[in-house]
Amino acid sequence: MVCATPWIRGWAMNSDSILSIRDLQVSFKTFDGDVRAVNGFNLDIGASETVGLVGESGCGKSVTAKAILGLLPKKAAMVDGQILFRNQELLQLPEKEMLRIRGNDISMIFQEPMTSLNPVMKIGDQIAEALVLHQDLSWTQARKKAIEMLDRVHIPSPEVRVGNYPHSLSGGMRQRAMIAMALSCQPALLLADEPTTALDVTIQAQIMELMLQLQTKLNTAILLITHDLGLIAESAERVLVMYAGRVVEEAMVADLFHDPLHPYTKGLLGSVPVLGAKFKSGSKSLDEIPGVVPSLFNLPDGCAFHPRCPKAMDICRKEMPPQTLFEPDRKVSCWLTTEKGVDHDAA
C-alpha cells in the first residue's frame, strides 16, 4: 500500500540529521525568462552517513550543493525553501555568518580542482588560509597542519608539495590536495561534487577509499554527487535520483539496485556496462534511454520524463506524479506506483 508523502511547512529537523532540506527551489534569471533548476528538493543526512545524488548532467545536482553553501550568484539566482544545518536556517543567515560555516563546518570538493584551486597561490598556502581563518592558528601552525593534511591524503613528499602551485601537480594529486583542503577543518558535512571526475580507475579507488577512511575518523557526513552508479554502489548507503530538477526516486542503495521503481532509474541502471553480461538478442550495444534531457526552459507538462518513458500513460502527460512513500527510506514519484496509475493503466 502506498501513500502520498505529506509536505508540511514549519517542519522540524529530524533529530538524527545534521542537514535537513525541505522544498528547495532554485531559479535563475535569464534573458529568456526565469528557469527553475531545482524544484522541491528534500533531503536528510545523518552524521557519518554517505548519501548519493545521481542523475544526468544538467539535472540540478551541483546547483543543489552550491545552494546549500550559499555559493550561487545573488543577483541571478532565486533560492527558496528551508535548509537546516545543526538547527540553523542557512538561507536566513547573513553572509558574515555563512563565511564562518563555509569551509569550516561544511566543505565542498568541486568537480575540477584545476579551475577551483587558485592558480597563483601555493597549495600549502591555500590550505593554511582556511586554517588561519577558521581554526585561529598562526600561519606557522597552519602551514605545519597543511603538511600533515597532504600526508594524510597520501601525497608523496608533502613538505615539498606544500610549496607547489596547482599546475605542477598531477590531476590525482590536485584532487587529493582539494580533499585535504576540504577536510582540514574537520567539517561535519562534506559536499563531494564529482570527486573522481577525469581520473583513472586506480586513482578513483584510492581517492574514495581515502575519503571514507577520513569520514570514519572525523565522523563526517558526505553528500556524494556523481553520475557514476558504480561509485554509488561501492560508497553510499542511500541514494537520490534526480531528473530535470526533481528527485524521482530515493532508496537505500541495495534496494535501488535490486529493485528500481522509477522507469528513469531502471534506464540508468540498464545503461551501465556489467562485466560478463550478455546483450539482448541481436543487439551489440548497451541499453539506452531514448531521447534527450528536456530543456529547463521548456519542460513538458506532467511528468518531465514522459517523452522518454517506455511506460508513459495519458496521465503522465497531464499531471505531475506525487511523491509516494513505500517504506521509511523508499520514495518514488511515478504514476505507475500509485493506485490511480494502476487503475489508469488497466483502463
N, C-alpha and C positions, 0 to 999 in steps of 0.2 A: 504494500500500500504506500503510495507516495503522497506527499503533502507539500503545498507551497511554502517556501521559506519566508517567514514574515520579515518585513523591514520596519524597524521601529526607530523613530527619531528620539534623541535623548538617551541613546543606548549607553550601557555601562560596559567598561572594558572587561574582557574576560580575565578573571583573576589569575589564570595561568599564562597569560600572554604578556610579552614585553612590548609588542606592537599590535595595535588593532586599527584596522581601516574600515570605514563604512561609507558606502555610496560615493566613492571618489569619482569626481567628474573633472576632466581636463579638456579644455577647448583652446584653440589658437585663433587669433585674429589674423586674417589674410586679406589680400586684395580681392579675392573672390568670395569673401564672407567668412563667417566663423566655421571652424571644422572641429568636431569633437573626436579627440584621440583616445580618451579613456571614458568609459560610460558605466557607472555603477559598480566600481571595483570594490570588493570586500575581502578582507584578509585578517587572520590572526596568526601570530608566530610566537611560540613559547621559547624561553631561554634554552640554549643548546640545541634547538631544533633546526633542521635544514629543510626549507620549503622550496620546491622548484616552481619556476614560472616559465612556461613554454608557449611557442606559437611562431608562426611565420614572421618574417621581417615586416615591420610596419604595423604590428597588431597592438602596440601600446606598452610593451614590456619596459623599455628603457625610460619612456615618459613617466611611467608609474614610479620607478625608482627615483628619478630626479624630482618628482613631486614630493616624495617623502622627505628628501633632503632640502627642499626649497631651492632647487637649482634651475628651475625653469625661468625664462625671461619674464620679468614682472610686467612689462608693457605689452607683451604679446600673448602671454598665457593667462587663462582664467581657470582657477582651481577652486573647486567646491567640494563639500563633503566633510568628513572628520578623520583625522589621523591622530591617534593617541599613542604616545611613546612614554612609557612609565607614568601614565596618568596625566601627561602634559599634552595639550592640544597644539600640535605643531603648526597648524595653519593659522593659529591666532597669535603665535609668538612673534615679537619684533625681531628684526634681523640681528640685532646685537645678541639676543638670547640664542638664536639659531647658530650663530658663529661658535658659541660655547659647546653646542651639541655636535655640529658638523665636524667630522674628523676626529672627534673625541669619543662621544657615546655612540654615534652612528658613523660608520666609514663606508666608502664605496670603492670598489675596483672597477675602473672604467674599461670599455671594450678594447681600446687600442692605447697602450701605455705610451707609445711614441708621440701621440698627439695630446696625451693627458699630462705627461710629465713636462716640466719646464725645461726647454732645450738649452737654455743658457745658465742653468743652475745645477751644481753638482748633486748627484744622487744623495749623498750623505747630508748635504745642507737642506734638501727638500724634506727628508725625514726628520732632521733635527728641528726644523722650523715648527713643525706641528707639536713636537715635544716641548719646546720652549713656550709655545702659545697655550697649550692645554695642561701640561704637567708641571708647570712652574719650575723647570730645570734651567740651570745655567747653560750657556752654549757649549761649554766643555763637557758637561754631563750629558747633554742631548746628543752630541756627536759620538760620545762613547756608547750611548744607548743605540744609536743608529748602526754602529758597527756590530753590536750584539744582535740586532734585528736582521741585518743582512746575513749574519752567520746562521741564524735560526731558519732562514729560508734557503739555506744551503748554497749560497753564493760563495764560490771559492775566493780566498784572499780578501775577505771583507774589509780589512784595514786599508787595502789598496783601492778596491772598488768604490769605497765611500767617497773617494776624490774624483771619480769618473763622471763624465757627462752622459746623459742618456744615449746619445748616438753611438757611443763607444761600446755599449753593451749589446749582446745578442737579444733576439726577441724574447727568448725564455728568461734571460736574466732581467730584462726590463719588467717583464710580468711579475717575476718574483720580487723585484725591488718595489713594485707598486703594492704587492701584497704585504711586504714588510712595512711600508708606509701606512697602509690601511690598518694594520694590526698593532702598530707601535704604541698607540694609546690604550690598547686593550679594550676595544669597543664592545658594547653589549650587543650591537647589531651590525652585521656586515652585509652590504648590498653588493653582490658579485655579478656584474653585468658582462656576460660572455667572457669569463675569466680565462678561457683556454682558446680564444679565437686565434686562428692563423698559426697555431703551434702544432708540431708533430705529435703523434700519439704518445710517444715516450715522455715528452715534456708535459703533455696534458696530464698524464697519470701522476707524474711527480708533483705537479702543482696542486692537483686535487687532493692527493694524499697529504700534502703539507697543510693545506687549508683545514682539512678535517682533523689532523693532529693538533693543530693550534686551537681549533674550536674546542676540542676536548680539554685542553689545558686552560683556556681562558673562559670557558662556559659561554661562548659567543653564539648567538642565533644567526643563521645565514639565509638570505633570500637569494637563491641561485637562479639567475636569469640566463636562459640559453635556448637554442633551437635543437640542441643535441640531446635526443631522448636517451641515448646510451649513457650519457653523463648523469642524467637524472636517475636512471635505474640504479647506478652504482653509488650515488652520493646523497640523494634526497630521501626523506621519509614520506613526504606528502607533496602533491603536485597540483598546480592550477594550469588549465589550458585556456589561452586567450585567442580570440578571433575578432578582428575588426573592432577592437577597443573593449570587448566584453569577455568576461570569464564564462566559458560554455560548459566546463566540467571541472570538478575538484574531487580528489580522492587520494587515499593512501597509494603510494607508488605501486605496491604489489597488486592492489585491486584494479588500478587503472590499466596496468599492462596485461593482467589476466583477463579482464572483462570490461573493456571500454564501452561506455554507454552512448556517447555522442558520435554521430557519423563523422564529424571532423577529427575527433580523437582517433577513431578507427582508421581514418585515412592517413593520419600522421604515422601511426604505428605500422600500417601496411606499406608505407614508403621507405621504411628503414631496412637496409640490407641485413640479412641474417645468414651467418656462415653455415653452409651446408643445406640451405633451404632450396627447394625446387620451385621454379616459376610455374605459373598456370600453363596448361596445355597450349602449346603453340606460341607462348609468349617468351620473349628474350629480354624483357625489361622488368624493372620493379613496378609495383602498383603505383599509381599516381592519383592525386586529387585533380579532377578536371577543372579547367578554367583558371582564373587568376583571382587574387585577393581584390575585393572591390575597393574603389576609391572612397576615402572617408568623406569626400565632397559630395558623393552621390551614392549613399548606401541604399540597397534595395529595401522595399517595405518588408515588414515581418521579420523573419529570421535572416540575418545578413548572409548566412551560409547557404540558403536555399538554392541559389543559382548553380551551386557546385555539388549539391547533395543528391546522391543517388536515390534517396528515400523521401524526397520532398513531397509534401501533400499540399492541398489547396490552402489549408490553414497556415502553413509555414510561410506562404507568400503574402499573407494578410496581417497576421498578428505576431508580435514578439512573444516567444515562449517564456513562461515564468520559470524562475529557478525552483526546482523541486528537490526535496530532501529525502534521501533513501535511508541513510544512516547518519550518525553524528558527524562523520568525516566523509560523506559521499553526497555530492550535489551535482546537478546537471540542468542545463537549460535547453530542452528539446521537447517538441510536441510529441515525439514518439514515446516518451517516457511518462506521459500523463494519460489519465483516463479519457480526457477529451480527444487526445491524439489517437488513442486506440480506437475509440468509437468512430472517429472521422475516417481512420484508415480502413476500418471494417466496412464502412459505408461505401 
